[in-house]
Amino acid sequence: MKLTEEQVRWVAHLARLELSAAELAALTPQMAAIVAYVDQLGQLDTSGVEPLSHALPLSNVFREDEVSPSLPVAEALANAPRKLGDCYAVPAVLD
């Protein structure tokens, strides 16, 4: 497929990119090559290929939740610049 500079300009506009004339001239053949390669991939016979959601076989590895001792409150607040009871005191974000 032949890409025109106008089409590349439109794609740049959609991507909110401002291209100079030199950049437009350089990107047009590069994008045309990418589109040609994607077109070439689209012509491959993939009828015998199982659809994949990921290139590598991944599975979630879960572990059992286990209760473990946590840091004591006094130790957790030891370096707090300001505290309010058993909590960190931080400046208000919203009024």
C-alpha positions in Angstrom: 0.0 0.0 0.0 1.3 3.4 -0.9 1.1 6.0 1.8 0.9 9.7 1.0 2.3 12.5 3.0 -1.2 13.6 3.6 -2.0 10.3 5.3 1.1 10.5 7.5 0.2 14.1 8.3 -3.3 12.9 9.4 -1.8 10.1 11.6 0.6 12.7 13.1 -2.4 14.9 13.8 -4.2 12.1 15.6 -1.1 11.5 17.7 -0.9 15.2 18.4 2.5 15.4 16.8 3.8 18.4 14.9 6.1 17.3 12.1 8.3 19.5 10.0 8.4 19.1 6.3 11.7 17.2 6.6 10.3 14.9 9.3 7.2 14.3 7.2 9.4 13.4 4.2 11.5 11.0 6.3 8.6 9.3 8.0 6.4 8.7 5.0 8.6 6.0 3.4 9.2 4.5 6.9 5.5 4.2 7.7 4.9 2.9 4.2 7.4 0.1 4.9 5.7 -0.7 8.2 2.3 -0.8 6.5 3.6 -3.0 3.7 5.1 -5.4 6.3 1.8 -5.6 8.2 0.0 -6.3 4.9 2.5 -9.1 4.2 1.8 -10.6 7.6 -1.9 -10.4 6.9 -1.4 -12.6 3.8 0.1 -15.5 5.8 -2.0 -18.7 6.1 -2.7 -19.0 9.9 -5.6 -21.4 9.6 -3.7 -24.1 11.5 -2.4 -21.8 14.2 -4.1 -21.8 17.5 -5.0 -18.2 18.6 -2.9 -16.9 21.5 -3.5 -14.2 24.0 0.2 -14.1 24.8 3.3 -15.3 23.1 4.5 -17.3 26.1 2.4 -19.8 28.1 1.8 -17.9 31.3 -0.3 -18.9 34.2 -1.0 -17.1 37.5 0.9 -18.5 40.4 -1.1 -18.0 43.6 0.0 -18.7 47.1 -2.1 -19.2 50.2 -2.6 -16.1 52.3 -0.7 -16.6 55.5 -0.8 -14.4 58.6 2.6 -13.1 59.6 3.7 -10.7 62.2 3.8 -7.1 61.2 5.7 -4.1 62.3 4.6 -2.8 65.7 2.8 0.6 65.4 5.4 2.4 67.5 8.2 1.2 65.3 6.2 2.0 62.1 5.6 5.6 63.3 9.1 6.1 64.8 10.3 8.2 61.8 7.1 9.9 61.0 7.5 13.7 60.8 4.0 14.1 62.3 1.5 11.6 63.8 -2.1 11.8 64.8 -2.8 9.0 67.3 -1.6 5.7 65.6 -1.6 7.3 62.1 0.7 9.4 59.9 -0.5 13.0 59.8 -0.2 14.4 56.3 -1.3 17.7 54.8 -4.9 17.8 53.5 -5.2 17.2 49.7 -8.8 18.2 49.3 -10.7 20.9 51.0 
